[in-house]
Amino acid sequence: MPSTLTRVLLSEPSGRTHAVVMFSGSLLFLSLYVYAAVLGDSSSSSWLVVMAAGTGLSGIAESLPKDRRRTAGVFRVTAMLVLMDLLATTVFAPEFVVGEQ
């Protein structure tokens, strides 16, 4: 198992194509958040900022040079922790995701 984790998390960054997809997703999540804030319903859309941070960190990891494997791994692990934190928040504090009702 550790060799699989090492191979996946500490692999070479995938390159610009994957990074563009991740940064586009991050921009989409931020755009949705701004749209909700303009409409006045930003209390139930704050989870979009967490999604934007997770995809942005993943995009940074994939845009690094090929010889920065360990740094890319740190960014990947951090992105996974951010997104898993959102998942845990959904389970333990669902009002963060769905808003106050």
ChimeraX attribute file (.defattr): number of C-alpha atoms within 10 A of each C-alpha:
attribute: neighborCount
match mode: 1-to-1
recipient: residues
	/A:1	6
	/A:2	7
	/A:3	8
	/A:4	9
	/A:5	10
	/A:6	12
	/A:7	11
	/A:8	12
	/A:9	18
	/A:10	18
	/A:11	16
	/A:12	19
	/A:13	26
	/A:14	16
	/A:15	15
	/A:16	15
	/A:17	11
	/A:18	17
	/A:19	22
	/A:20	16
	/A:21	16
	/A:22	23
	/A:23	21
	/A:24	16
	/A:25	18
	/A:26	24
	/A:27	16
	/A:28	15
	/A:29	21
	/A:30	19
	/A:31	15
	/A:32	17
	/A:33	22
	/A:34	17
	/A:35	14
	/A:36	17
	/A:37	15
	/A:38	10
	/A:39	9
	/A:40	10
	/A:41	14
	/A:42	17
	/A:43	16
	/A:44	18
	/A:45	20
	/A:46	18
	/A:47	21
	/A:48	22
	/A:49	17
	/A:50	19
	/A:51	20
	/A:52	24
	/A:53	21
	/A:54	24
	/A:55	26
	/A:56	23
	/A:57	25
	/A:58	27
	/A:59	29
	/A:60	21
	/A:61	29
	/A:62	27
	/A:63	21
	/A:64	18
	/A:65	15
	/A:66	13
	/A:67	11
	/A:68	15
	/A:69	18
	/A:70	16
	/A:71	16
	/A:72	27
	/A:73	21
	/A:74	16
	/A:75	21
	/A:76	24
	/A:77	17
	/A:78	17
	/A:79	23
	/A:80	16
	/A:81	13
	/A:82	18
	/A:83	19
	/A:84	13
	/A:85	13
	/A:86	21
	/A:87	14
	/A:88	12
	/A:89	15
	/A:90	15
	/A:91	12
	/A:92	10
	/A:93	13
	/A:94	14
	/A:95	14
	/A:96	17
	/A:97	18
	/A:98	14
	/A:99	15
	/A:100	9
	/A:101	5
